[in-house]
Amino acid sequence: MPFESGVEPLADNLLLNGQNTYDCGVESTTYPPPHLSKQYSSSSSTPEPQCSGGRLYTTKIRTGQTVRLRLINASSFFSYWFSIDNHTISIIELDGVEIAPISARGVYLNIGQRASVIITANQTAGNYFIRATLPQTCFLPYAPYTSAGLAAGEYAVKGVLSYDDVFVGEIPIGVMGNVSNPFGVENNGVRGDVWEGCDDMPFDLPEPVRRIPAYEVPEENKHYIEYMFRQAQDVNRIFINKVCYIS
């Protein structure tokens, strides 16, 4: 963070497959520009902000078709809840391990985590929002500032799942479901009245399709790693075996 030592920066925007829109009228509160916050057209006597606006990621599907989506959270700070309006997903793989299908309204992905989900185009032909939604209570209470860009984007990024030959520009017809993470709600001390967790799904919930017995390792070949997270005022530190690297 440019003006807070030891504090991770909040993003200005989020991307889904490298795409999203952005309101150029929103000035960054995370990385405020030193002089001019907008680019202006030299051909106009009245300066007007220039902004491409971007576009939402879009993918097509045929009615009745079943597809597999491979997901990865490539963020360096945020986790997210993945969901598709009006659709139930089936989680079939977590971090490279095939699991017995878990029917769910979405899947929670922490940094670097991967998942494969199955969806079936069994709804009315039209456009539906794909959503990656940040769990706000898991991050914002620990940041000593706000991100105007994230707030303007409602702390989420959207894409479009488009059926058949429906024009992509048509307004999506789906309804946003519950986009909060149900796991670890009881451990989230800052959630207030929001029913939102910050944990992965319980380790005993997914069942591997092909179980592989663990290797028997003698005690002399075992290495124990202790991981700790400590917050001192506005500085967050991670300790591995009671050691923290300080730059």
C-alpha positions as CSV (number, residue, x, y, z in Angstrom):
1,M,0.0,0.0,0.0
2,P,1.6,3.3,-1.1
3,F,0.7,5.2,2.1
4,E,0.4,2.4,4.7
5,S,3.4,0.3,5.5
6,G,2.7,-3.5,5.7
7,V,-0.9,-3.2,4.4
8,E,-2.0,-5.0,1.3
9,P,-3.5,-2.8,-1.4
10,L,-7.2,-3.2,-2.3
11,A,-7.8,-3.5,-6.0
12,D,-9.5,-0.8,-8.2
13,N,-11.3,-3.4,-10.3
14,L,-11.8,-7.1,-10.8
15,L,-11.4,-9.3,-13.9
16,L,-13.2,-12.4,-15.2
17,N,-11.1,-14.1,-17.9
18,G,-9.3,-10.8,-18.3
19,Q,-12.4,-8.7,-18.9
20,N,-14.7,-6.3,-17.0
21,T,-16.1,-2.8,-17.3
22,Y,-15.0,0.2,-15.4
23,D,-16.5,3.6,-14.7
24,C,-13.8,6.1,-15.6
25,G,-15.6,8.7,-13.6
26,V,-14.6,6.9,-10.4
27,E,-11.2,8.1,-9.1
28,S,-8.9,5.5,-7.5
29,T,-8.7,5.8,-3.7
30,T,-6.1,3.1,-3.6
31,Y,-3.6,4.5,-6.2
32,P,-4.7,8.2,-6.6
33,P,-2.9,9.7,-9.6
34,P,-0.4,12.5,-8.8
35,H,-1.8,15.1,-11.1
36,L,-4.5,14.5,-13.7
37,S,-7.0,11.8,-12.8
38,K,-8.6,11.6,-16.2
39,Q,-7.4,11.8,-19.8
40,Y,-9.1,14.6,-21.7
41,S,-9.8,15.1,-25.4
42,S,-7.8,17.9,-27.0
43,S,-10.4,18.4,-29.7
44,S,-13.0,19.7,-27.4
45,S,-13.1,23.1,-25.7
46,T,-14.7,21.5,-22.7
47,P,-12.6,18.7,-21.4
48,E,-14.5,15.4,-21.3
49,P,-13.1,12.2,-19.8
50,Q,-12.2,9.5,-22.3
51,C,-13.0,5.9,-21.3
52,S,-13.4,2.7,-23.3
53,G,-15.6,1.2,-20.6
54,G,-14.4,-2.3,-21.3
55,R,-16.8,-5.2,-21.7
56,L,-18.0,-8.3,-19.8
57,Y,-16.6,-11.7,-20.5
58,T,-19.2,-13.8,-22.5
59,T,-19.5,-17.4,-23.3
60,K,-22.2,-19.3,-25.3
61,I,-24.1,-22.4,-24.5
62,R,-26.9,-24.4,-26.2
63,T,-30.1,-25.4,-24.6
64,G,-29.8,-28.8,-23.0
65,Q,-26.0,-28.7,-23.3
66,T,-23.8,-29.7,-20.3
67,V,-20.4,-28.1,-20.0
68,R,-17.5,-28.2,-17.6
69,L,-16.0,-24.9,-16.4
70,R,-12.5,-24.9,-15.0
71,L,-12.0,-22.2,-12.4
72,I,-8.9,-20.7,-10.8
73,N,-8.6,-17.8,-8.4
74,A,-5.6,-15.9,-9.8
75,S,-5.8,-13.1,-7.3
76,S,-3.0,-12.2,-4.9
77,F,-5.3,-11.0,-2.1
78,F,-9.0,-11.7,-2.6
79,S,-11.1,-14.8,-2.4
80,Y,-14.5,-15.0,-4.2
81,W,-17.8,-16.9,-4.5
82,F,-18.5,-18.2,-8.0
83,S,-22.1,-18.6,-9.1
84,I,-24.4,-18.3,-12.1
85,D,-27.8,-16.7,-11.8
86,N,-30.7,-19.3,-11.9
87,H,-28.3,-22.2,-12.2
88,T,-27.2,-24.9,-9.9
89,I,-23.6,-26.1,-10.3
90,S,-22.1,-29.5,-9.7
91,I,-18.5,-29.4,-8.2
92,I,-16.5,-32.3,-9.6
93,E,-12.9,-31.4,-9.0
94,L,-10.9,-29.5,-6.4
95,D,-7.2,-28.6,-6.8
96,G,-6.7,-31.4,-9.4
97,V,-8.5,-34.1,-7.4
98,E,-11.7,-35.5,-8.9
99,I,-14.5,-35.7,-6.3
100,A,-18.0,-37.2,-6.1
101,P,-20.3,-34.5,-7.5
102,I,-21.5,-31.9,-5.0
103,S,-24.6,-30.0,-6.0
104,A,-24.4,-26.4,-4.9
105,R,-25.5,-22.9,-5.6
106,G,-21.8,-21.9,-6.0
107,V,-18.2,-22.6,-5.0
108,Y,-15.8,-20.6,-2.8
109,L,-12.2,-20.2,-4.1
110,N,-9.3,-18.9,-2.1
111,I,-6.1,-17.5,-3.6
112,G,-4.6,-20.0,-6.1
113,Q,-7.4,-22.6,-5.6
114,R,-8.8,-24.5,-8.6
115,A,-12.2,-26.2,-9.1
116,S,-14.1,-27.7,-12.0
117,V,-17.9,-27.3,-12.1
118,I,-20.6,-28.8,-14.3
119,I,-23.5,-26.7,-15.5
120,T,-26.5,-27.7,-17.7
121,A,-28.4,-25.2,-19.8
122,N,-31.8,-26.1,-18.5
123,Q,-33.3,-22.7,-18.1
124,T,-35.3,-20.4,-20.4
125,A,-33.1,-19.3,-23.3
126,G,-31.6,-15.9,-22.6
127,N,-28.6,-14.3,-21.0
128,Y,-27.6,-15.0,-17.4
129,F,-24.9,-13.3,-15.2
130,I,-21.9,-15.2,-14.2
131,R,-20.7,-13.8,-10.8
132,A,-17.5,-13.8,-8.8
133,T,-18.4,-12.0,-5.6
134,L,-16.0,-10.9,-2.9
135,P,-16.9,-11.7,0.8
136,Q,-16.7,-8.1,2.0
137,T,-16.6,-8.9,5.7
138,C,-13.5,-11.0,5.2
139,F,-11.4,-8.2,3.9
140,L,-12.8,-4.7,4.3
141,P,-12.7,-4.5,8.1
142,Y,-9.0,-5.1,8.0
143,A,-8.2,-2.3,5.5
144,P,-7.6,1.2,6.8
145,Y,-9.1,2.7,3.7
146,T,-11.8,2.0,1.0
147,S,-11.6,1.3,-2.7
148,A,-13.9,3.6,-4.6
149,G,-13.5,1.3,-7.7
150,L,-14.5,-1.9,-5.8
151,A,-17.5,-0.1,-4.3
152,A,-18.6,1.2,-7.7
153,G,-18.5,-2.4,-9.0
154,E,-20.4,-3.6,-6.0
155,Y,-17.4,-5.8,-4.9
156,A,-18.0,-8.3,-7.7
157,V,-17.2,-9.0,-11.3
158,K,-19.8,-10.3,-13.8
159,G,-19.7,-12.2,-17.0
160,V,-22.5,-13.4,-19.3
161,L,-23.7,-17.0,-20.0
162,S,-25.6,-16.6,-23.2
163,Y,-28.0,-19.3,-24.5
164,D,-28.4,-20.4,-28.1
165,D,-28.7,-17.5,-30.6
166,V,-29.8,-14.9,-28.1
167,F,-28.2,-11.6,-28.7
168,V,-25.5,-11.0,-26.1
169,G,-26.5,-7.4,-25.7
170,E,-29.9,-8.3,-24.4
171,I,-30.5,-7.6,-20.8
172,P,-29.9,-10.8,-18.6
173,I,-33.1,-12.4,-17.4
174,G,-31.8,-14.2,-14.4
175,V,-32.1,-13.3,-10.7
176,M,-29.1,-13.0,-8.4
177,G,-29.2,-15.7,-5.8
178,N,-27.4,-15.9,-2.5
179,V,-23.7,-15.1,-3.3
180,S,-22.4,-15.4,0.3
181,N,-20.1,-18.1,1.4
182,P,-21.8,-20.4,3.9
183,F,-18.6,-22.0,5.4
184,G,-17.1,-20.5,8.5
185,V,-19.9,-18.1,9.4
186,E,-19.6,-18.9,13.1
187,N,-15.8,-18.0,12.9
188,N,-16.3,-14.6,11.2
189,G,-16.3,-12.2,14.1
190,V,-16.8,-9.1,12.0
191,R,-19.7,-10.2,9.8
192,G,-22.3,-8.3,11.9
193,D,-25.8,-9.2,10.6
194,V,-24.4,-10.5,7.3
195,W,-24.5,-14.3,7.0
196,E,-21.1,-14.7,5.4
197,G,-18.2,-17.0,6.1
198,C,-14.5,-16.8,5.2
199,D,-13.5,-20.5,5.3
200,D,-13.1,-23.3,2.8
201,M,-15.7,-26.1,2.7
202,P,-15.1,-28.7,5.4
203,F,-12.3,-31.1,4.5
204,D,-14.5,-34.1,5.0
205,L,-17.2,-32.8,2.6
206,P,-15.6,-33.6,-0.7
207,E,-15.0,-37.3,-1.3
208,P,-12.2,-38.3,-3.8
209,V,-13.4,-40.5,-6.7
210,R,-10.3,-42.6,-6.4
211,R,-9.1,-43.0,-2.9
212,I,-5.3,-43.5,-2.5
213,P,-4.1,-44.7,0.9
214,A,-1.6,-42.5,2.6
215,Y,2.1,-43.6,2.7
216,E,3.4,-44.7,6.0
217,V,6.2,-42.3,6.9
218,P,8.5,-43.0,9.9
219,E,8.8,-40.3,12.5
220,E,12.4,-39.4,11.5
221,N,11.2,-38.5,8.0
222,K,8.4,-36.2,9.1
223,H,8.7,-32.4,9.0
224,Y,6.3,-30.3,10.9
225,I,5.3,-26.8,9.7
226,E,3.5,-24.3,11.9
227,Y,1.7,-21.5,10.2
228,M,0.6,-18.4,12.1
229,F,-1.0,-15.1,11.1
230,R,-0.5,-12.1,13.3
231,Q,-1.8,-8.6,13.0
232,A,0.0,-5.8,14.9
233,Q,-2.0,-2.5,14.5
234,D,-2.1,-2.0,10.7
235,V,0.7,-4.5,9.9
236,N,-0.1,-8.1,8.9
237,R,2.7,-10.7,9.3
238,I,2.8,-14.4,8.5
239,F,5.1,-16.7,10.5
240,I,6.3,-20.2,9.4
241,N,7.8,-22.1,12.3
242,K,7.9,-18.9,14.3
243,V,10.0,-17.1,11.6
244,C,8.8,-14.1,9.6
245,Y,10.8,-12.5,6.7
246,I,11.1,-8.8,7.2
247,S,12.3,-6.8,4.1
